[in-house]
């Protein structure tokens, strides 16, 4: 499982960041050695913003940043 945390670091108080978003991404175990199928839950503040499934991700050809980008890109359209 991958955990993503997005913090807002106030310029006036950098020692006290505020978590404003985040999420988790996990492999559902149905893929192959080369292709992964993933589920995700993304949160804004403490509420679910988006959740879903990303099937067919080429995990041996692309890295974790591509995985996150694919999930975000899928949800922006």
C-alpha positions in Angstrom: 0.0 0.0 0.0 1.1 3.5 -0.8 0.2 6.4 1.5 0.2 10.0 0.2 0.1 13.0 2.5 -0.2 16.6 1.4 0.6 19.2 4.0 0.2 22.9 4.0 3.1 24.5 5.7 2.2 28.0 6.9 5.0 30.5 6.1 4.4 32.1 9.5 4.5 28.8 11.4 6.5 26.2 9.5 6.8 24.0 12.6 3.0 23.3 12.5 2.0 21.9 9.1 -1.7 21.1 8.4 -2.7 18.0 6.5 -5.0 19.1 3.7 -5.2 16.0 1.6 -3.9 12.6 1.0 -4.9 9.1 0.1 -3.9 5.5 -0.3 -3.2 3.3 -3.3 -3.1 -0.5 -3.1 -2.6 -3.4 -5.5 -5.6 -5.6 -5.5 -3.6 -8.8 -6.3 -5.3 -9.6 -9.6 -2.6 -8.5 -12.0 0.5 -10.2 -13.4 4.2 -9.6 -12.8 4.2 -6.8 -15.4 0.7 -5.4 -15.1 -0.9 -4.2 -11.8 -4.5 -3.5 -11.0 -4.9 -0.8 -8.3 -7.6 0.7 -6.1 -7.3 4.1 -4.5 -9.0 6.5 -2.2 -8.1 10.2 -2.3 -9.2 12.6 0.4 -9.6 16.4 0.6 -9.5 17.6 4.2 -10.9 14.5 5.9 -13.6 13.6 3.4 -13.3 11.2 0.4 -12.7 13.2 -2.8 -12.3 10.4 -5.3 -12.1 6.6 -5.1 -11.9 4.0 -7.8 -9.8 1.4 -9.6 -7.0 1.7 -12.1 -6.6 -1.5 -14.0 -3.8 -2.5 -16.4 -1.0 -0.3 -15.0 2.4 -1.3 -16.6 4.2 -1.4 -13.3 7.5 -2.7 -14.7 7.7 0.0 -17.3 6.5 3.0 -15.2 7.3 4.2 -11.7 5.2 5.3 -8.7 5.0 8.9 -10.0 3.4 7.6 -13.2 0.9 5.6 -11.1 -0.1 8.6 -9.0 -0.3 10.8 -12.2 -2.5 8.2 -13.9 -4.9 8.2 -11.0 -5.0 12.0 -10.8 -5.3 12.4 -14.6 -8.1 10.0 -14.6 -10.0 12.0 -12.1 -9.5 15.5 -13.5 -11.2 14.9 -16.8 
